[in-house]
Amino acid sequence: MASPSLTFPSLQLQFPTHTKSSKPSNHKLIVRPIFASVSEKPSVPVSQSQVTPPGPIRKIPGDYGLPFIGPIKDRLDYFYNQGREEFFRSRAQKHQSTVFRSNMPPGPFISSNSKVIVLLDGKSFPVLFDVSKVEKKDVFTGTFMPSTEFTGGFRVLSYLDPSEPDHTKLKRLLFFLLQSSRDRVIPEFHSCFSELSETLESELAAKGKASFADPNDQASFNFLARALYGTKPADTKLGTDGPGLITTWVVFQLSPILTLGLPKFIEEPLIHTFPLPAFLAKSSYQKLYDFFYDASTHVLDEGEKMGISREEACHNLLFATCFNSFGGMKIIFPTILKWVGRGGVKLHTQLAQEIRSVVKSNGGKVTMASMEQMPLMKSTVYEAFRIEPPVALQYGKAKQDLVIESHDSVFEVKEGEMLFGYQPFATKDPKIFERSEEFVPDRFVGEGEKLLKHVLWSNGPETENPTLGNKQCAGKDFVVLAARLFVVELFLRYDSFDIEVGTSLLGSAINLTSLKRASF
């Protein structure tokens, strides 16, 4: 097994350099070989009077039903009667439009206003990223916002609009975190993946199959703690409890928009009618907070220089690491296993040959530069993000009267109306992607790279960069790097693997039924 190292030739992971200036920085978080930089959109909103509609205006179809009754009916359809995919598909067919009005859960009594305008195609969806047109304040989880008691009384970065002063400071802090940890990322991923593999191999030998979920959760949390903060959880009071504590804390926040698989007569009053009280997750959260406060001293010091209290900085670091990063890896790694596993031995062999050949020609080292020489591996990762994005739901409130376009219609949106996009439909838009419902590993190879602007998982196009002035995920390139490392480590160690696929609360449940160790 080749031992990984991190080198920084001309192709490298670049993080914004922190300065002590109080002026907002224009630095960007960039992985230059991953995408081309594009100019930012103007930050000054374009007034409605300046917009010339490209065609006849169509009234947005659909309605919200009777007060109270309509939102509950839509909630029951969304969770139980139809399920999420059919909920959107049936309404798009009924209205003959990928843009329509509907209610989104949770509705009464948790959200005061459940009315949204649904965007289901790849042409209308990107308006949700344009912060000159939509406000992103308190819409991270949709038409409701969990109590700030879940985050120490603070509105953390994910709930802030870029127009709010704290947004710039807190996002700059996350950029500093990423910059300061870059030398640990590849070696710590290798170490944690090796531990994960050994756990899976032992369980597979003992039971004939191995569940990926719990070992992946532990490995992902260990990787984040060790790479970002230089701390091994097992050497602290937290031990191996991190993933379980995070799951409790996240489920309590998101329960109004989740289904736990219980009968609806239990779930409806239990989690969809009133929010679960934050105090029930308080002890779990406090243990996580104590760990991060002790582990992130150098980042908290930097936060104080930026004018952020140590307490607020720690709550934001915890949220970004546990909710955003850990939550993403909890979903995307099983997703990659599912789709690559279904690709079969032919795809596995192609990936193994490409990855091992490049690593060998680079002195047996895994580096970001060497991974840029693996076009099939990179495309496979992007295709996983496209076909099953880890963040499915996206919201934004119109800052002004807007004109939005689908592929075949033009619509007017009034100031203050909530826009909602269901990303899996937008990134499987058949008018943009051929064989859109199929997993095509080499989709983004060569000329296919032009389609990367339609890969939207990070709250922005894959071809654009997270900045202090937008809402694109601060750790976008870090997550892409981790996903690439996952595929690289997988095929350095194994020739092929077999899986069983089920469903879980937040994505796919994977059981490994065979792991064939590398033979060449």
C-alpha positions as CSV (number, residue, x, y, z in Angstrom):
1,M,0.0,0.0,0.0
2,A,1.5,3.3,-1.0
3,S,2.0,5.7,1.8
4,P,0.3,9.1,1.1
5,S,2.0,12.4,1.5
6,L,1.0,16.0,0.9
7,T,3.1,18.0,-1.5
8,F,2.4,21.4,-3.0
9,P,3.6,21.9,-6.6
10,S,1.9,24.4,-8.9
11,L,-1.3,22.4,-8.6
12,Q,-2.4,22.5,-5.0
13,L,-5.2,23.2,-2.5
14,Q,-5.2,27.0,-1.9
15,F,-6.8,28.6,1.1
16,P,-7.4,32.3,1.6
17,T,-4.6,33.9,3.6
18,H,-5.7,35.6,6.8
19,T,-4.7,39.2,7.3
20,K,-5.3,41.4,10.3
21,S,-7.1,44.0,8.2
22,S,-10.6,44.7,9.3
23,K,-11.7,45.1,5.7
24,P,-13.5,42.2,4.1
25,S,-11.2,40.0,2.2
26,N,-11.6,39.1,-1.4
27,H,-9.6,35.9,-1.1
28,K,-11.3,32.8,-2.2
29,L,-11.0,29.1,-1.2
30,I,-9.8,27.5,-4.4
31,V,-8.7,24.1,-5.7
32,R,-7.4,25.4,-9.0
33,P,-7.1,22.0,-10.8
34,I,-10.7,21.1,-9.8
35,F,-12.5,24.0,-11.5
36,A,-12.0,27.2,-13.4
37,S,-12.6,30.5,-11.5
38,V,-15.4,32.6,-12.8
39,S,-16.3,36.2,-12.0
40,E,-18.7,36.8,-9.3
41,K,-22.1,38.2,-10.1
42,P,-22.7,41.9,-9.3
43,S,-23.6,42.4,-5.7
44,V,-26.0,45.3,-6.5
45,P,-29.6,44.0,-7.1
46,V,-31.1,44.6,-10.5
47,S,-34.5,46.2,-10.1
48,Q,-37.5,44.7,-11.7
49,S,-37.8,47.7,-14.0
50,Q,-34.4,46.9,-15.4
51,V,-35.4,43.3,-16.3
52,T,-36.8,42.6,-19.7
53,P,-38.8,39.4,-19.6
54,P,-37.6,37.0,-22.3
55,G,-41.1,35.9,-23.2
56,P,-44.7,35.9,-22.1
57,I,-45.2,35.8,-18.4
58,R,-47.0,32.6,-17.2
59,K,-48.9,32.6,-13.9
60,I,-47.2,30.2,-11.5
61,P,-49.5,27.2,-11.3
62,G,-50.6,25.5,-8.1
63,D,-52.1,26.7,-4.9
64,Y,-51.7,26.3,-1.1
65,G,-55.2,24.9,-0.3
66,L,-57.3,26.0,2.7
67,P,-55.5,27.6,5.6
68,F,-54.2,25.0,8.1
69,I,-55.8,22.1,6.1
70,G,-53.7,22.6,2.9
71,P,-50.3,22.5,4.7
72,I,-51.2,19.4,6.7
73,K,-52.5,17.6,3.6
74,D,-49.3,18.4,1.7
75,R,-47.3,17.3,4.7
76,L,-49.0,13.9,4.8
77,D,-48.5,13.5,1.1
78,Y,-44.8,14.4,1.4
79,F,-44.0,12.0,4.2
80,Y,-46.5,9.2,3.9
81,N,-49.1,9.1,1.1
82,Q,-46.7,9.7,-1.8
83,G,-43.1,10.2,-0.5
84,R,-40.8,13.0,-1.4
85,E,-39.9,12.0,-5.0
86,E,-43.5,11.3,-6.0
87,F,-44.7,14.4,-4.2
88,F,-42.8,16.7,-6.5
89,R,-43.1,14.5,-9.7
90,S,-46.9,14.2,-9.5
91,R,-47.3,18.0,-9.0
92,A,-45.0,18.8,-11.9
93,Q,-47.0,16.5,-14.1
94,K,-50.3,17.8,-12.9
95,H,-49.3,21.5,-13.6
96,Q,-47.2,20.7,-16.7
97,S,-44.6,22.9,-15.1
98,T,-41.3,22.5,-13.2
99,V,-42.2,25.7,-11.3
100,F,-45.3,25.6,-9.2
101,R,-46.8,26.6,-5.8
102,S,-47.0,24.2,-2.9
103,N,-46.6,23.9,0.9
104,M,-43.4,22.4,2.4
105,P,-43.2,20.6,5.7
106,P,-43.4,21.0,8.6
107,G,-46.4,23.4,8.5
108,P,-48.6,23.9,11.6
109,F,-47.6,24.4,14.3
110,I,-43.9,24.6,13.8
111,S,-43.6,27.0,10.8
112,S,-45.7,30.1,10.6
113,N,-45.7,30.1,6.8
114,S,-45.3,26.9,4.7
115,K,-45.9,28.5,1.3
116,V,-43.2,28.1,-1.3
117,I,-42.6,28.4,-5.0
118,V,-41.0,25.1,-6.1
119,L,-38.2,25.0,-8.6
120,L,-37.4,21.6,-10.1
121,D,-35.3,22.2,-13.2
122,G,-31.7,23.1,-13.8
123,K,-32.5,26.5,-15.3
124,S,-34.6,28.0,-12.6
125,F,-32.8,26.4,-9.6
126,P,-29.6,28.6,-9.7
127,V,-31.5,31.7,-8.7
128,L,-31.3,30.3,-5.2
129,F,-27.5,31.0,-5.2
130,D,-27.8,34.6,-6.3
131,V,-27.6,36.6,-3.0
132,S,-28.4,39.8,-4.9
133,K,-31.9,38.4,-5.6
134,V,-32.6,36.1,-2.6
135,E,-32.1,36.4,1.1
136,K,-30.6,33.5,2.9
137,K,-31.4,34.6,6.4
138,D,-32.7,31.8,8.7
139,V,-33.7,29.6,5.7
140,F,-31.0,26.9,6.1
141,T,-33.5,24.3,7.2
142,G,-36.4,25.7,5.2
143,T,-39.7,27.2,6.3
144,F,-38.8,26.8,10.0
145,M,-35.6,27.4,12.0
146,P,-34.6,25.2,15.0
147,S,-34.2,27.0,18.3
148,T,-30.8,28.7,18.8
149,E,-30.7,26.8,22.1
150,F,-29.3,24.0,20.0
151,T,-26.3,26.2,19.2
152,G,-25.6,27.9,22.5
153,G,-27.9,30.8,21.8
154,F,-26.1,31.9,18.7
155,R,-27.4,32.1,15.1
156,V,-24.5,30.2,13.5
157,L,-23.1,30.9,10.0
158,S,-25.4,28.6,8.1
159,Y,-28.4,30.8,9.1
160,L,-26.8,34.2,8.3
161,D,-27.3,36.2,5.1
162,P,-24.1,37.5,3.6
163,S,-25.4,41.1,4.2
164,E,-25.1,40.5,8.0
165,P,-21.8,41.7,9.4
166,D,-21.1,38.5,11.3
167,H,-21.3,36.4,8.1
168,T,-18.0,37.8,6.9
169,K,-16.1,37.2,10.2
170,L,-17.4,33.7,10.7
171,K,-16.8,32.5,7.2
172,R,-13.3,34.0,7.3
173,L,-12.7,32.0,10.5
174,L,-13.7,28.8,8.7
175,F,-11.3,29.6,5.8
176,F,-8.5,30.0,8.5
177,L,-9.4,26.6,10.0
178,L,-9.1,25.0,6.5
179,Q,-5.8,26.8,5.8
180,S,-4.2,25.9,9.1
181,S,-5.0,22.2,8.7
182,R,-4.1,21.5,5.1
183,D,-0.9,19.6,5.8
184,R,-2.7,17.0,7.9
185,V,-5.6,16.2,5.5
186,I,-4.1,13.5,3.2
187,P,-2.1,11.6,5.9
188,E,-4.9,11.6,8.4
189,F,-7.4,10.4,5.8
190,H,-5.1,7.5,4.9
191,S,-4.8,6.6,8.6
192,C,-8.5,6.8,9.3
193,F,-9.4,4.9,6.1
194,S,-7.0,2.2,7.0
195,E,-8.7,1.8,10.4
196,L,-12.1,1.8,8.7
197,S,-11.0,-0.9,6.3
198,E,-9.6,-3.1,9.0
199,T,-12.9,-2.9,11.0
200,L,-14.9,-3.8,7.9
201,E,-12.7,-6.7,7.0
202,S,-12.9,-8.1,10.5
203,E,-16.7,-7.9,10.6
204,L,-17.0,-9.3,7.1
205,A,-14.8,-12.3,8.1
206,A,-16.8,-12.9,11.2
207,K,-20.3,-12.4,9.9
208,G,-20.2,-12.7,6.1
209,K,-21.3,-9.1,5.7
210,A,-20.3,-5.8,7.2
211,S,-22.4,-2.7,7.8
212,F,-20.7,0.4,6.5
213,A,-22.7,3.0,8.6
214,D,-21.2,2.9,12.1
215,P,-17.5,2.3,11.1
216,N,-17.8,5.1,8.5
217,D,-19.3,7.5,11.0
218,Q,-16.5,6.8,13.5
219,A,-13.8,7.1,10.8
220,S,-15.3,10.3,9.4
221,F,-15.4,12.0,12.8
222,N,-11.9,10.8,13.7
223,F,-10.6,12.2,10.3
224,L,-12.3,15.6,10.9
225,A,-11.0,15.9,14.4
226,R,-7.5,14.8,13.5
227,A,-7.2,16.7,10.2
228,L,-8.8,20.0,11.2
229,Y,-7.8,20.2,14.9
230,G,-4.9,17.8,15.3
231,T,-6.7,15.9,18.1
232,K,-7.5,12.2,18.4
233,P,-10.9,11.9,20.0
234,A,-10.0,8.5,21.5
235,D,-7.3,10.3,23.6
236,T,-9.9,12.6,25.1
237,K,-12.9,12.3,27.4
238,L,-15.1,12.1,24.2
239,G,-13.6,8.7,23.3
240,T,-15.7,7.1,20.6
241,D,-18.9,8.8,21.5
242,G,-18.7,11.7,19.0
243,P,-20.9,10.2,16.1
244,G,-23.7,9.1,18.4
245,L,-23.8,12.5,20.2
246,I,-23.9,14.3,16.8
247,T,-26.7,12.1,15.5
248,T,-28.8,12.8,18.6
249,W,-28.2,16.6,18.3
250,V,-28.9,16.7,14.5
251,V,-32.0,14.6,14.6
252,F,-33.6,16.8,17.3
253,Q,-33.0,19.8,15.1
254,L,-34.2,18.3,11.9
255,S,-37.0,16.1,13.2
256,P,-39.8,18.3,11.8
257,I,-38.6,17.6,8.2
258,L,-37.5,13.9,8.7
259,T,-39.4,10.7,8.9
260,L,-38.2,8.1,11.4
261,G,-40.1,5.3,9.8
262,L,-42.7,5.2,12.5
263,P,-46.4,5.0,11.9
264,K,-47.8,8.4,11.0
265,F,-50.2,8.5,13.9
266,I,-47.1,8.4,16.1
267,E,-44.7,10.6,14.1
268,E,-47.2,13.3,13.3
269,P,-47.8,14.4,16.9
270,L,-44.4,13.4,18.1
271,I,-42.1,15.3,15.6
272,H,-44.1,17.1,12.9
273,T,-46.6,19.1,15.0
274,F,-44.3,20.6,17.7
275,P,-40.5,20.9,17.8
276,L,-38.6,18.6,20.1
277,P,-37.3,20.6,23.0
278,A,-33.6,21.5,22.9
279,F,-32.9,20.6,26.5
280,L,-33.3,16.9,25.6
281,A,-30.1,17.1,23.5
282,K,-28.3,19.5,25.9
283,S,-26.0,16.9,27.5
284,S,-25.0,15.5,24.1
285,Y,-24.2,19.0,22.8
286,Q,-22.3,20.0,25.9
287,K,-19.9,17.0,25.6
288,L,-19.3,17.9,21.9
289,Y,-18.8,21.6,22.9
290,D,-16.2,20.7,25.6
291,F,-14.3,18.6,23.1
292,F,-14.2,21.3,20.4
293,Y,-13.3,24.1,22.9
294,D,-10.3,22.1,24.1
295,A,-9.2,21.0,20.6
296,S,-9.5,24.3,18.8
297,T,-7.5,26.7,20.9
298,H,-5.4,28.1,18.0
299,V,-8.6,28.7,16.0
300,L,-10.4,30.4,18.9
301,D,-7.3,32.6,19.4
302,E,-7.6,33.6,15.8
303,G,-11.3,34.2,16.2
304,E,-10.7,36.7,19.0
305,K,-8.3,38.6,16.7
306,M,-11.2,38.9,14.3
307,G,-13.6,40.2,17.0
308,I,-15.4,36.9,17.6
309,S,-15.8,35.7,21.1
310,R,-14.4,32.3,21.9
311,E,-17.8,31.0,22.8
312,E,-19.4,32.1,19.5
313,A,-16.4,30.8,17.5
314,C,-16.6,27.4,19.2
315,H,-20.3,27.0,18.5
316,N,-19.7,27.8,14.9
317,L,-16.7,25.4,14.6
318,L,-18.8,22.7,16.1
319,F,-21.7,23.3,13.8
320,A,-19.5,23.5,10.7
321,T,-17.6,20.3,11.6
322,C,-20.4,18.2,12.9
323,F,-23.5,19.3,11.1
324,N,-22.0,20.4,7.8
325,S,-18.8,18.3,7.3
326,F,-19.6,15.2,9.2
327,G,-23.2,15.2,8.0
328,G,-22.0,15.5,4.4
329,M,-19.5,12.6,4.8
330,K,-22.2,10.5,6.5
331,I,-24.2,10.8,3.3
332,I,-21.7,11.1,0.4
333,F,-19.4,8.1,1.3
334,P,-22.3,5.6,1.3
335,T,-23.6,7.3,-1.9
336,I,-20.2,6.7,-3.6
337,L,-20.1,3.1,-2.5
338,K,-23.6,2.5,-3.7
339,W,-23.2,3.9,-7.2
340,V,-19.6,2.7,-7.8
341,G,-20.6,-0.7,-6.3
342,R,-23.4,-0.9,-8.8
343,G,-20.9,-0.1,-11.6
344,G,-19.5,-3.6,-11.3
345,V,-16.1,-5.2,-11.9
346,K,-15.5,-3.3,-15.2
347,L,-15.7,0.1,-13.5
348,H,-13.7,-1.1,-10.5
349,T,-10.9,-2.4,-12.7
350,Q,-10.7,0.8,-14.7
351,L,-10.6,2.9,-11.5
352,A,-8.0,0.6,-9.9
353,Q,-5.8,0.7,-13.0
354,E,-6.0,4.5,-13.3
355,I,-5.4,5.2,-9.6
356,R,-2.6,2.7,-9.1
357,S,-0.8,3.7,-12.3
358,V,-0.8,7.4,-11.4
359,V,0.3,6.8,-7.8
360,K,3.1,4.5,-8.9
361,S,4.3,7.1,-11.5
362,N,4.3,9.7,-8.7
363,G,6.7,7.8,-6.5
364,G,4.0,5.9,-4.6
365,K,2.6,9.0,-3.1
366,V,-1.0,10.3,-3.0
367,T,-1.0,14.1,-3.5
368,M,-3.5,16.6,-4.8
369,A,-1.4,17.0,-7.9
370,S,-1.3,13.3,-8.6
371,M,-5.1,13.1,-8.2
372,E,-5.5,15.7,-10.9
373,Q,-4.0,13.0,-13.3
374,M,-7.0,10.7,-12.6
375,P,-9.8,11.9,-14.9
376,L,-12.1,8.9,-14.4
377,M,-11.8,9.0,-10.6
378,K,-12.6,12.8,-10.6
379,S,-15.5,12.3,-12.9
380,T,-16.9,9.4,-10.8
381,V,-16.8,11.6,-7.7
382,Y,-18.6,14.5,-9.5
383,E,-21.2,12.1,-10.9
384,A,-22.0,10.9,-7.3
385,F,-22.5,14.5,-6.2
386,R,-24.7,15.0,-9.3
387,I,-27.0,12.0,-9.1
388,E,-27.5,12.0,-5.4
389,P,-26.5,15.4,-3.9
390,P,-25.9,15.3,-0.1
391,V,-28.0,18.4,0.4
392,A,-31.4,17.9,-1.4
393,L,-33.3,21.0,-0.3
394,Q,-32.5,24.6,-0.9
395,Y,-34.3,27.8,0.1
396,G,-34.2,31.5,-0.5
397,K,-36.6,34.4,0.0
398,A,-37.0,36.9,-2.8
399,K,-35.4,40.3,-2.0
400,Q,-37.4,42.0,-4.7
401,D,-39.9,41.3,-7.5
402,L,-38.2,38.8,-9.8
403,V,-38.5,37.2,-13.2
404,I,-37.4,33.6,-13.2
405,E,-37.2,31.2,-16.1
406,S,-37.7,27.5,-16.5
407,H,-36.8,25.8,-19.9
408,D,-40.1,26.7,-21.4
409,S,-41.8,29.4,-19.3
410,V,-41.2,32.7,-17.6
411,F,-42.7,33.5,-14.2
412,E,-43.0,36.5,-11.9
413,V,-42.1,36.2,-8.2
414,K,-43.1,38.8,-5.7
415,E,-40.8,40.3,-3.1
416,G,-40.9,38.2,0.1
417,E,-42.0,35.0,-1.5
418,M,-40.1,31.9,-0.5
419,L,-38.3,30.0,-3.3
420,F,-37.6,26.3,-2.8
421,G,-35.5,24.0,-5.0
422,Y,-35.4,20.2,-4.9
423,Q,-31.9,19.6,-6.1
424,P,-32.0,15.9,-7.2
425,F,-34.5,16.9,-9.9
426,A,-32.4,20.0,-11.0
427,T,-29.2,17.9,-11.3
428,K,-31.0,15.2,-13.1
429,D,-32.6,17.6,-15.6
430,P,-32.9,15.6,-18.9
431,K,-32.7,18.9,-20.8
432,I,-29.2,19.3,-19.5
433,F,-27.9,15.8,-18.9
434,E,-28.2,12.9,-21.3
435,R,-29.2,9.6,-19.6
436,S,-29.8,11.9,-16.6
437,E,-31.2,9.1,-14.4
438,E,-28.2,6.9,-15.0
439,F,-24.9,6.9,-13.1
440,V,-22.3,7.6,-15.9
441,P,-18.8,7.5,-14.3
442,D,-17.0,9.2,-17.2
443,R,-19.7,11.9,-17.7
444,F,-17.3,14.7,-16.7
445,V,-14.2,13.5,-18.6
446,G,-12.8,15.7,-21.4
447,E,-15.6,17.9,-23.0
448,G,-17.9,16.7,-20.2
449,E,-16.1,19.1,-17.8
450,K,-18.3,21.8,-19.3
451,L,-21.3,20.3,-17.5
452,L,-19.7,20.8,-14.1
453,K,-21.5,24.2,-13.8
454,H,-24.7,22.1,-13.4
455,V,-23.3,20.2,-10.4
456,L,-24.8,22.2,-7.5
457,W,-24.4,20.2,-4.3
458,S,-22.4,23.0,-2.4
459,N,-25.0,25.7,-2.6
460,G,-23.5,26.9,-5.8
461,P,-22.1,25.6,-9.1
462,E,-19.1,23.4,-9.0
463,T,-17.3,25.8,-11.3
464,E,-17.6,28.7,-8.8
465,N,-15.8,29.4,-5.5
466,P,-16.9,29.9,-1.9
467,T,-16.3,33.6,-1.0
468,L,-17.0,35.8,2.0
469,G,-19.8,37.4,0.0
470,N,-21.8,34.2,-1.1
471,K,-23.4,31.3,0.6
472,Q,-21.4,28.6,-1.1
473,C,-20.1,26.0,1.4
474,A,-16.9,27.2,2.9
475,G,-15.6,23.6,2.9
476,K,-16.7,22.8,-0.6
477,D,-13.2,21.9,-1.9
478,F,-12.3,20.1,1.3
479,V,-15.3,17.8,0.9
480,V,-14.5,17.2,-2.8
481,L,-11.0,16.3,-1.7
482,A,-12.2,13.9,0.9
483,A,-14.5,12.2,-1.6
484,R,-11.6,11.8,-4.0
485,L,-9.4,10.4,-1.3
486,F,-12.1,7.9,-0.4
487,V,-12.2,6.5,-4.0
488,V,-8.4,6.6,-4.2
489,E,-7.9,4.7,-0.9
490,L,-10.6,2.3,-1.8
491,F,-9.0,1.2,-5.0
492,L,-5.5,1.2,-3.7
493,R,-6.6,-1.4,-1.2
494,Y,-9.2,-3.4,-3.1
495,D,-9.7,-4.7,-6.7
496,S,-13.5,-4.9,-6.3
497,F,-16.3,-5.2,-3.8
498,D,-19.9,-6.3,-3.6
499,I,-22.7,-4.5,-1.7
500,E,-26.3,-4.7,-0.5
501,V,-28.2,-1.4,-0.5
502,G,-31.0,-0.3,1.8
503,T,-32.2,3.1,3.1
504,S,-31.4,5.0,6.2
505,L,-32.6,8.1,7.9
506,L,-30.2,10.4,5.9
507,G,-29.4,8.4,2.8
508,S,-28.3,4.9,1.8
509,A,-27.6,2.0,4.1
510,I,-24.7,-0.1,2.7
511,N,-23.7,-3.6,3.7
512,L,-20.5,-4.9,2.2
513,T,-20.7,-8.6,1.2
514,S,-17.2,-9.0,-0.2
515,L,-13.9,-7.1,-0.4
516,K,-11.3,-8.4,-2.9
517,R,-7.9,-7.2,-1.8
518,A,-5.6,-5.6,-4.4
519,S,-3.9,-8.2,-6.7
520,F,-1.9,-6.0,-9.0
